[in-house]
Amino acid sequence: MSYSQKNIAGIKGQRYVRVTKVLHDKYVEFEFAIGDPTINVELVLPFEHFRKFCEDNNVQHLTAEQEAAVDYDKLKWRFSVSGCGENNAN
């Protein structure tokens, strides 16, 4: 069954994963997003469960460019600056 035929939890959209850390050589800490990689949740799973999670959700690992965009978005929120780094008229 292809991804397009699979109804995963009734939510449509590409699933994204970004591995952020490996803990104690046992667990994978990662960010998971549906549709928009900048809106994500942080999760931790044992390696085998992470592999199954990725397979079940047909995830796409973020590219370097997507990771940079996520980091940029986080900086904007952290410092409460709309359009961080852009020329803004005040």
C-alpha positions as CSV (number, residue, x, y, z in Angstrom):
1,M,0.0,0.0,0.0
2,S,1.5,3.3,-1.0
3,Y,1.6,6.4,1.2
4,S,-1.1,8.1,-0.9
5,Q,-3.5,5.2,-0.2
6,K,-2.7,5.0,3.5
7,N,-4.7,7.2,5.9
8,I,-2.4,7.7,8.8
9,A,-4.4,8.9,11.8
10,G,-6.7,10.8,9.4
11,I,-4.2,13.6,9.0
12,K,-3.0,14.4,5.5
13,G,0.4,15.8,4.8
14,Q,4.1,14.9,4.4
15,R,5.7,13.8,7.6
16,Y,9.2,15.1,8.5
17,V,11.8,13.9,11.0
18,R,14.9,15.7,12.2
19,V,17.2,13.8,14.5
20,T,18.6,16.1,17.2
21,K,20.4,13.8,19.5
22,V,21.3,10.2,20.5
23,L,20.9,9.6,24.2
24,H,23.0,7.0,26.0
25,D,23.6,5.1,22.7
26,K,20.0,3.8,23.3
27,Y,17.5,6.4,22.4
28,V,16.8,8.8,19.5
29,E,15.7,12.3,20.3
30,F,14.0,13.9,17.3
31,E,11.5,16.5,16.0
32,F,8.4,15.3,14.1
33,A,6.3,17.5,11.9
34,I,3.4,17.1,9.5
35,G,3.1,19.4,6.6
36,D,5.3,22.2,7.9
37,P,8.7,21.3,9.3
38,T,8.8,24.5,11.4
39,I,5.8,23.3,13.5
40,N,7.0,20.2,15.2
41,V,7.0,18.2,18.4
42,E,10.0,16.8,20.2
43,L,10.0,13.0,20.8
44,V,12.3,10.4,22.2
45,L,12.1,6.7,21.2
46,P,14.4,3.6,21.5
47,F,16.2,3.0,18.2
48,E,14.0,0.1,17.0
49,H,10.8,2.0,17.8
50,F,12.2,5.1,16.0
51,R,12.9,3.0,12.9
52,K,9.3,1.6,13.0
53,F,7.8,5.0,13.6
54,C,9.6,6.4,10.6
55,E,8.5,3.5,8.4
56,D,4.9,3.6,9.6
57,N,4.7,7.4,8.9
58,N,6.6,7.3,5.7
59,V,8.8,10.2,6.9
60,Q,11.1,12.4,5.0
61,H,14.3,13.4,6.8
62,L,14.9,17.1,6.6
63,T,17.5,18.4,4.1
64,A,20.2,20.8,5.3
65,E,18.3,23.7,3.8
66,Q,15.1,22.7,5.7
67,E,17.0,22.3,8.9
68,A,18.4,25.8,8.5
69,A,14.9,27.2,7.9
70,V,13.6,25.5,11.1
71,D,16.6,26.9,13.1
72,Y,15.9,30.4,11.7
73,D,12.3,30.2,12.6
74,K,13.2,29.1,16.2
75,L,15.5,32.1,16.5
76,K,12.7,34.5,15.5
77,W,10.4,33.0,18.2
78,R,13.1,32.9,20.8
79,F,14.0,36.6,20.5
80,S,10.5,37.8,19.7
81,V,11.6,39.6,16.6
82,S,9.3,39.6,13.6
83,G,11.4,39.3,10.4
84,C,14.6,38.7,12.3
85,G,17.5,39.8,10.1
86,E,15.3,41.5,7.5
87,N,15.1,45.2,6.8
88,N,12.1,46.3,8.8
89,A,10.8,49.9,8.9
90,N,10.0,50.9,12.5
